[in-house]
Amino acid sequence: MALLIVGGLNWALVGLLSFDLVATLFGTQSTLTRLVYILVGVSALYAIYLVSRWGSRSDG
């Protein structure tokens, strides 16, 4: 959940202010920046998986 929040806030900053906080903190396209982006993407895919499982679960 924390990675989804970080990713969402970062994209909000990019969209609103053209400011990439992750790149500012860790360097533009550094290994650590790329790792953060990858982890945010994987967490989003996992969240999609969880939501789809919750939606298909029957009550009873």
MMTF fields as JSON, N, C-alpha, C and O atoms, coordinates in Angstrom:
{
  "mmtfVersion": "1.0.0",
  "mmtfProducer": "UNKNOWN",
  "numBonds": 239,
  "numAtoms": 240,
  "numGroups": 60,
  "numChains": 1,
  "numModels": 1,
  "chainsPerModel": [1],
  "groupsPerChain": [60],
  "chainIdList": ["A"],
  "bondAtomList": [4, 2, 8, 6, 12, 10, 16, 14, 20, 18, 24, 22, 28, 26, 32, 30, 36, 34, 40, 38, 44, 42, 48, 46, 52, 50, 56, 54, 60, 58, 64, 62, 68, 66, 72, 70, 76, 74, 80, 78, 84, 82, 88, 86, 92, 90, 96, 94, 100, 98, 104, 102, 108, 106, 112, 110, 116, 114, 120, 118, 124, 122, 128, 126, 132, 130, 136, 134, 140, 138, 144, 142, 148, 146, 152, 150, 156, 154, 160, 158, 164, 162, 168, 166, 172, 170, 176, 174, 180, 178, 184, 182, 188, 186, 192, 190, 196, 194, 200, 198, 204, 202, 208, 206, 212, 210, 216, 214, 220, 218, 224, 222, 228, 226, 232, 230, 236, 234],
  "bondOrderList": [1, 1, 1, 1, 1, 1, 1, 1, 1, 1, 1, 1, 1, 1, 1, 1, 1, 1, 1, 1, 1, 1, 1, 1, 1, 1, 1, 1, 1, 1, 1, 1, 1, 1, 1, 1, 1, 1, 1, 1, 1, 1, 1, 1, 1, 1, 1, 1, 1, 1, 1, 1, 1, 1, 1, 1, 1, 1, 1],
  "groupList": [{"groupName": "MET", "atomNameList": ["N", "CA", "C", "O"], "elementList": ["N", "C", "C", "O"], "formalChargeList": [0, 0, 0, 0], "bondAtomList": [1, 0, 2, 1, 3, 2], "bondOrderList": [1, 1, 2], "singleLetterCode": "M", "chemCompType": "L-PEPTIDE LINKING"}, {"groupName": "ALA", "atomNameList": ["N", "CA", "C", "O"], "elementList": ["N", "C", "C", "O"], "formalChargeList": [0, 0, 0, 0], "bondAtomList": [1, 0, 2, 1, 3, 2], "bondOrderList": [1, 1, 2], "singleLetterCode": "A", "chemCompType": "L-PEPTIDE LINKING"}, {"groupName": "LEU", "atomNameList": ["N", "CA", "C", "O"], "elementList": ["N", "C", "C", "O"], "formalChargeList": [0, 0, 0, 0], "bondAtomList": [1, 0, 2, 1, 3, 2], "bondOrderList": [1, 1, 2], "singleLetterCode": "L", "chemCompType": "L-PEPTIDE LINKING"}, {"groupName": "ILE", "atomNameList": ["N", "CA", "C", "O"], "elementList": ["N", "C", "C", "O"], "formalChargeList": [0, 0, 0, 0], "bondAtomList": [1, 0, 2, 1, 3, 2], "bondOrderList": [1, 1, 2], "singleLetterCode": "I", "chemCompType": "L-PEPTIDE LINKING"}, {"groupName": "VAL", "atomNameList": ["N", "CA", "C", "O"], "elementList": ["N", "C", "C", "O"], "formalChargeList": [0, 0, 0, 0], "bondAtomList": [1, 0, 2, 1, 3, 2], "bondOrderList": [1, 1, 2], "singleLetterCode": "V", "chemCompType": "L-PEPTIDE LINKING"}, {"groupName": "GLY", "atomNameList": ["N", "CA", "C", "O"], "elementList": ["N", "C", "C", "O"], "formalChargeList": [0, 0, 0, 0], "bondAtomList": [1, 0, 2, 1, 3, 2], "bondOrderList": [1, 1, 2], "singleLetterCode": "G", "chemCompType": "PEPTIDE LINKING"}, {"groupName": "ASN", "atomNameList": ["N", "CA", "C", "O"], "elementList": ["N", "C", "C", "O"], "formalChargeList": [0, 0, 0, 0], "bondAtomList": [1, 0, 2, 1, 3, 2], "bondOrderList": [1, 1, 2], "singleLetterCode": "N", "chemCompType": "L-PEPTIDE LINKING"}, {"groupName": "TRP", "atomNameList": ["N", "CA", "C", "O"], "elementList": ["N", "C", "C", "O"], "formalChargeList": [0, 0, 0, 0], "bondAtomList": [1, 0, 2, 1, 3, 2], "bondOrderList": [1, 1, 2], "singleLetterCode": "W", "chemCompType": "L-PEPTIDE LINKING"}, {"groupName": "SER", "atomNameList": ["N", "CA", "C", "O"], "elementList": ["N", "C", "C", "O"], "formalChargeList": [0, 0, 0, 0], "bondAtomList": [1, 0, 2, 1, 3, 2], "bondOrderList": [1, 1, 2], "singleLetterCode": "S", "chemCompType": "L-PEPTIDE LINKING"}, {"groupName": "PHE", "atomNameList": ["N", "CA", "C", "O"], "elementList": ["N", "C", "C", "O"], "formalChargeList": [0, 0, 0, 0], "bondAtomList": [1, 0, 2, 1, 3, 2], "bondOrderList": [1, 1, 2], "singleLetterCode": "F", "chemCompType": "L-PEPTIDE LINKING"}, {"groupName": "ASP", "atomNameList": ["N", "CA", "C", "O"], "elementList": ["N", "C", "C", "O"], "formalChargeList": [0, 0, 0, 0], "bondAtomList": [1, 0, 2, 1, 3, 2], "bondOrderList": [1, 1, 2], "singleLetterCode": "D", "chemCompType": "L-PEPTIDE LINKING"}, {"groupName": "THR", "atomNameList": ["N", "CA", "C", "O"], "elementList": ["N", "C", "C", "O"], "formalChargeList": [0, 0, 0, 0], "bondAtomList": [1, 0, 2, 1, 3, 2], "bondOrderList": [1, 1, 2], "singleLetterCode": "T", "chemCompType": "L-PEPTIDE LINKING"}, {"groupName": "GLN", "atomNameList": ["N", "CA", "C", "O"], "elementList": ["N", "C", "C", "O"], "formalChargeList": [0, 0, 0, 0], "bondAtomList": [1, 0, 2, 1, 3, 2], "bondOrderList": [1, 1, 2], "singleLetterCode": "Q", "chemCompType": "L-PEPTIDE LINKING"}, {"groupName": "ARG", "atomNameList": ["N", "CA", "C", "O"], "elementList": ["N", "C", "C", "O"], "formalChargeList": [0, 0, 0, 0], "bondAtomList": [1, 0, 2, 1, 3, 2], "bondOrderList": [1, 1, 2], "singleLetterCode": "R", "chemCompType": "L-PEPTIDE LINKING"}, {"groupName": "TYR", "atomNameList": ["N", "CA", "C", "O"], "elementList": ["N", "C", "C", "O"], "formalChargeList": [0, 0, 0, 0], "bondAtomList": [1, 0, 2, 1, 3, 2], "bondOrderList": [1, 1, 2], "singleLetterCode": "Y", "chemCompType": "L-PEPTIDE LINKING"}],
  "groupTypeList": [0, 1, 2, 2, 3, 4, 5, 5, 2, 6, 7, 1, 2, 4, 5, 2, 2, 8, 9, 10, 2, 4, 1, 11, 2, 9, 5, 11, 12, 8, 11, 2, 11, 13, 2, 4, 14, 3, 2, 4, 5, 4, 8, 1, 2, 14, 1, 3, 14, 2, 4, 8, 13, 7, 5, 8, 13, 8, 10, 5],
  "groupIdList": [1, 2, 3, 4, 5, 6, 7, 8, 9, 10, 11, 12, 13, 14, 15, 16, 17, 18, 19, 20, 21, 22, 23, 24, 25, 26, 27, 28, 29, 30, 31, 32, 33, 34, 35, 36, 37, 38, 39, 40, 41, 42, 43, 44, 45, 46, 47, 48, 49, 50, 51, 52, 53, 54, 55, 56, 57, 58, 59, 60],
  "secStructList": [7, 2, 2, 2, 2, 2, 2, 2, 2, 2, 2, 2, 2, 2, 2, 2, 2, 1, 7, 7, 2, 2, 2, 2, 2, 2, 7, 6, 6, 7, 2, 2, 2, 2, 2, 2, 2, 2, 2, 2, 2, 2, 2, 2, 2, 2, 2, 2, 2, 2, 2, 2, 2, 2, 2, 2, 7, 7, 7, 7],
  "xCoordList": [0.828, 0.0, 0.875, 0.564, 1.962, 2.847, 3.414, 3.523, 3.776, 4.323, 3.275, 3.596, 2.026, 0.962, 0.759, 0.515, 0.858, 0.709, 1.867, 1.654, 3.088, 4.259, 4.125, 4.371, 3.733, 3.58, 2.486, 2.658, 1.358, 0.257, 0.618, 0.318, 1.265, 1.687, 2.725, 2.687, 3.644, 4.666, 4.03, 4.396, 3.069, 2.416, 1.546, 1.408, 0.953, 0.197, 1.118, 0.761, 2.3, 3.27, 3.748, 3.916, 3.967, 4.384, 3.289, 3.571, 2.055, 0.943, 0.652, 0.385, 0.702, 0.341, 1.482, 1.273, 2.685, 3.805, 5.001, 6.015, 4.887, 6.019, 7.244, 8.37, 6.998, 8.059, 8.071, 7.096, 9.164, 9.315, 10.108, 11.334, 9.399, 10.03, 11.011, 12.095, 10.657, 11.536, 12.853, 13.925, 12.775, 13.99, 14.801, 16.031, 14.118, 14.816, 15.574, 16.704, 14.953, 15.595, 16.731, 17.762, 16.543, 17.485, 18.28, 19.149, 17.999, 18.714, 17.89, 17.145, 18.031, 17.285, 17.772, 18.935, 16.871, 17.119, 18.312, 19.005, 18.541, 19.55, 18.99, 17.798, 19.831, 19.389, 18.34, 17.362, 18.525, 17.562, 16.225, 15.167, 16.268, 15.032, 14.272, 13.06, 14.977, 14.343, 13.763, 12.694, 14.47, 13.983, 12.689, 11.752, 12.629, 11.402, 10.259, 9.161, 10.498, 9.453, 8.983, 7.784, 9.905, 9.559, 8.732, 7.733, 9.134, 8.399, 6.994, 6.044, 6.858, 5.537, 4.672, 3.499, 5.235, 4.49, 4.076, 2.946, 4.964, 4.641, 3.566, 2.663, 3.653, 2.62, 1.267, 0.238, 1.246, -0.008, -0.587, -1.794, 0.257, -0.218, -0.775, -1.794, -0.112, -0.595, -1.932, -2.818, -2.084, -3.343, -4.469, -5.589, -4.18, -5.179, -5.596, -6.78, -4.62, -4.897, -5.787, -6.769, -5.451, -6.246, -7.664, -8.615, -7.816, -9.148, -9.978, -11.172, -9.357, -10.099, -10.516, -11.589, -9.683, -10.053, -11.186, -12.086, -11.16, -12.221, -13.546, -14.606, -13.474, -14.682, -15.305, -16.521, -14.48, -15.004, -15.37, -15.914, -15.071, -15.385, -16.891, -17.498, -17.472, -18.915, -19.15, -18.325, -20.275, -20.633, -21.442, -22.667, -20.771, -21.528, -21.127, -21.675],
  "yCoordList": [-1.189, 0.0, 1.257, 2.241, 1.208, 2.382, 2.714, 3.884, 1.676, 1.931, 2.53, 3.382, 2.098, 2.683, 4.152, 4.972, 4.484, 5.876, 6.716, 7.808, 6.212, 6.933, 7.159, 8.26, 6.112, 6.232, 7.211, 8.024, 7.134, 8.047, 9.495, 10.377, 9.74, 11.107, 11.615, 12.776, 10.751, 11.165, 11.55, 12.566, 10.736, 11.056, 12.295, 13.044, 12.526, 13.761, 14.975, 15.982, 14.873, 15.966, 16.174, 17.31, 15.079, 15.197, 15.882, 16.768, 15.476, 16.046, 17.497, 18.31, 17.817, 19.165, 20.169, 21.315, 19.729, 20.666, 20.326, 21.023, 19.265, 18.772, 18.536, 18.86, 17.963, 17.707, 16.23, 15.713, 15.546, 14.12, 13.961, 14.068, 13.708, 13.618, 12.456, 12.606, 11.311, 10.139, 10.429, 10.123, 11.013, 11.342, 12.416, 12.397, 13.352, 14.38, 13.78, 14.176, 12.836, 12.225, 11.269, 11.242, 10.49, 9.42, 9.603, 8.787, 10.656, 10.899, 10.454, 9.477, 11.176, 10.872, 9.555, 9.421, 8.598, 7.269, 6.551, 5.774, 6.819, 6.05, 4.652, 4.411, 3.757, 2.399, 2.401, 1.659, 3.218, 3.272, 3.853, 3.372, 4.876, 5.449, 4.41, 4.258, 3.706, 2.671, 1.566, 1.033, 1.22, 0.195, 0.655, -0.132, 1.91, 2.435, 2.362, 1.93, 2.782, 2.725, 1.287, 1.043, 0.35, -1.058, -1.575, -2.264, -1.252, -1.701, -1.105, -1.788, 0.156, 0.782, 0.063, -0.212, -0.237, -0.945, -2.342, -2.758, -3.062, -4.412, -4.343, -5.18, -3.356, -3.232, -2.891, -3.345, -2.111, -1.805, -3.063, -3.293, -3.867, -5.121, -6.049, -6.707, -6.097, -6.926, -6.393, -7.178, -5.088, -4.495, -4.839, -5.127, -4.811, -5.207, -6.659, -6.992, -7.509, -8.92, -9.065, -9.806, -8.365, -8.452, -7.954, -8.585, -6.841, -6.29, -7.245, -7.417, -7.863, -8.802, -10.031, -10.588, -10.455, -11.594, -11.224, -12.032, -10.008, -9.554, -9.45, -9.778, -8.991, -8.835, -10.16, -10.248, -11.197, -12.485, -13.414, -14.497, -12.989, -13.808, -13.775, -12.705, -14.931, -14.983, -14.939, -15.402, -14.379, -14.284, -15.511, -15.52, -16.522, -17.653, -18.876, -19.933],
  "zCoordList": [0.0, 0.0, 0.0, -0.67, 0.754, 0.82, -0.562, -0.928, -1.327, -2.67, -3.593, -4.423, -3.461, -4.276, -3.93, -4.815, -2.659, -2.23, -2.755, -3.282, -2.615, -3.133, -4.632, -5.124, -5.358, -6.806, -7.185, -8.094, -6.488, -6.775, -6.505, -7.31, -5.369, -5.053, -6.047, -6.454, -6.432, -7.391, -8.724, -9.315, -9.207, -10.475, -10.359, -11.327, -9.189, -8.99, -9.094, -9.705, -8.496, -8.582, -10.016, -10.46, -10.737, -12.138, -12.95, -13.756, -12.741, -13.507, -13.163, -14.048, -11.887, -11.459, -11.583, -11.979, -11.243, -11.132, -12.023, -11.992, -12.812, -13.603, -12.727, -13.104, -11.545, -10.567, -10.219, -9.673, -10.529, -10.25, -8.953, -8.948, -7.865, -6.551, -6.472, -5.909, -7.022, -6.969, -7.686, -7.165, -8.87, -9.618, -8.9, -8.941, -8.243, -7.5, -6.313, -6.025, -5.639, -4.468, -4.832, -4.16, -5.891, -6.187, -7.472, -7.778, -8.227, -9.476, -10.672, -10.6, -11.762, -12.974, -13.567, -13.947, -13.638, -14.202, -13.563, -14.22, -12.28, -11.557, -11.297, -11.491, -10.869, -10.574, -9.473, -9.555, -8.448, -7.352, -7.811, -7.405, -8.65, -9.194, -10.005, -9.851, -10.857, -11.672, -10.796, -11.093, -9.712, -8.792, -8.118, -7.982, -7.698, -7.089, -8.087, -7.736, -9.341, -10.362, -10.59, -10.725, -10.632, -10.837, -9.665, -9.871, -8.446, -7.268, -7.218, -6.835, -7.601, -7.65, -8.691, -8.437, -9.842, -10.887, -10.462, -10.721, -9.821, -9.344, -8.271, -8.243, -7.39, -6.359, -6.975, -6.476, -8.036, -8.726, -9.37, -9.305, -9.984, -10.573, -9.498, -9.706, -8.362, -7.251, -6.73, -6.392, -6.662, -6.212, -7.187, -6.763, -8.482, -9.485, -9.259, -9.315, -9.006, -8.727, -7.492, -7.522, -6.409, -5.179, -5.389, -4.928, -6.07, -6.303, -7.155, -6.91, -8.149, -8.989, -8.186, -8.42, -7.246, -6.383, -5.452, -5.224, -4.906, -4.002, -4.762, -4.227, -6.009, -6.796, -7.202, -7.372, -7.359, -7.808, -6.645, -6.858, -5.426, -4.256, -3.989, -3.946, -3.815, -3.535, -2.027, -1.24, -1.65, -0.227, 0.162, 0.039, 0.62, 1.116, 0.503, 0.817]
}
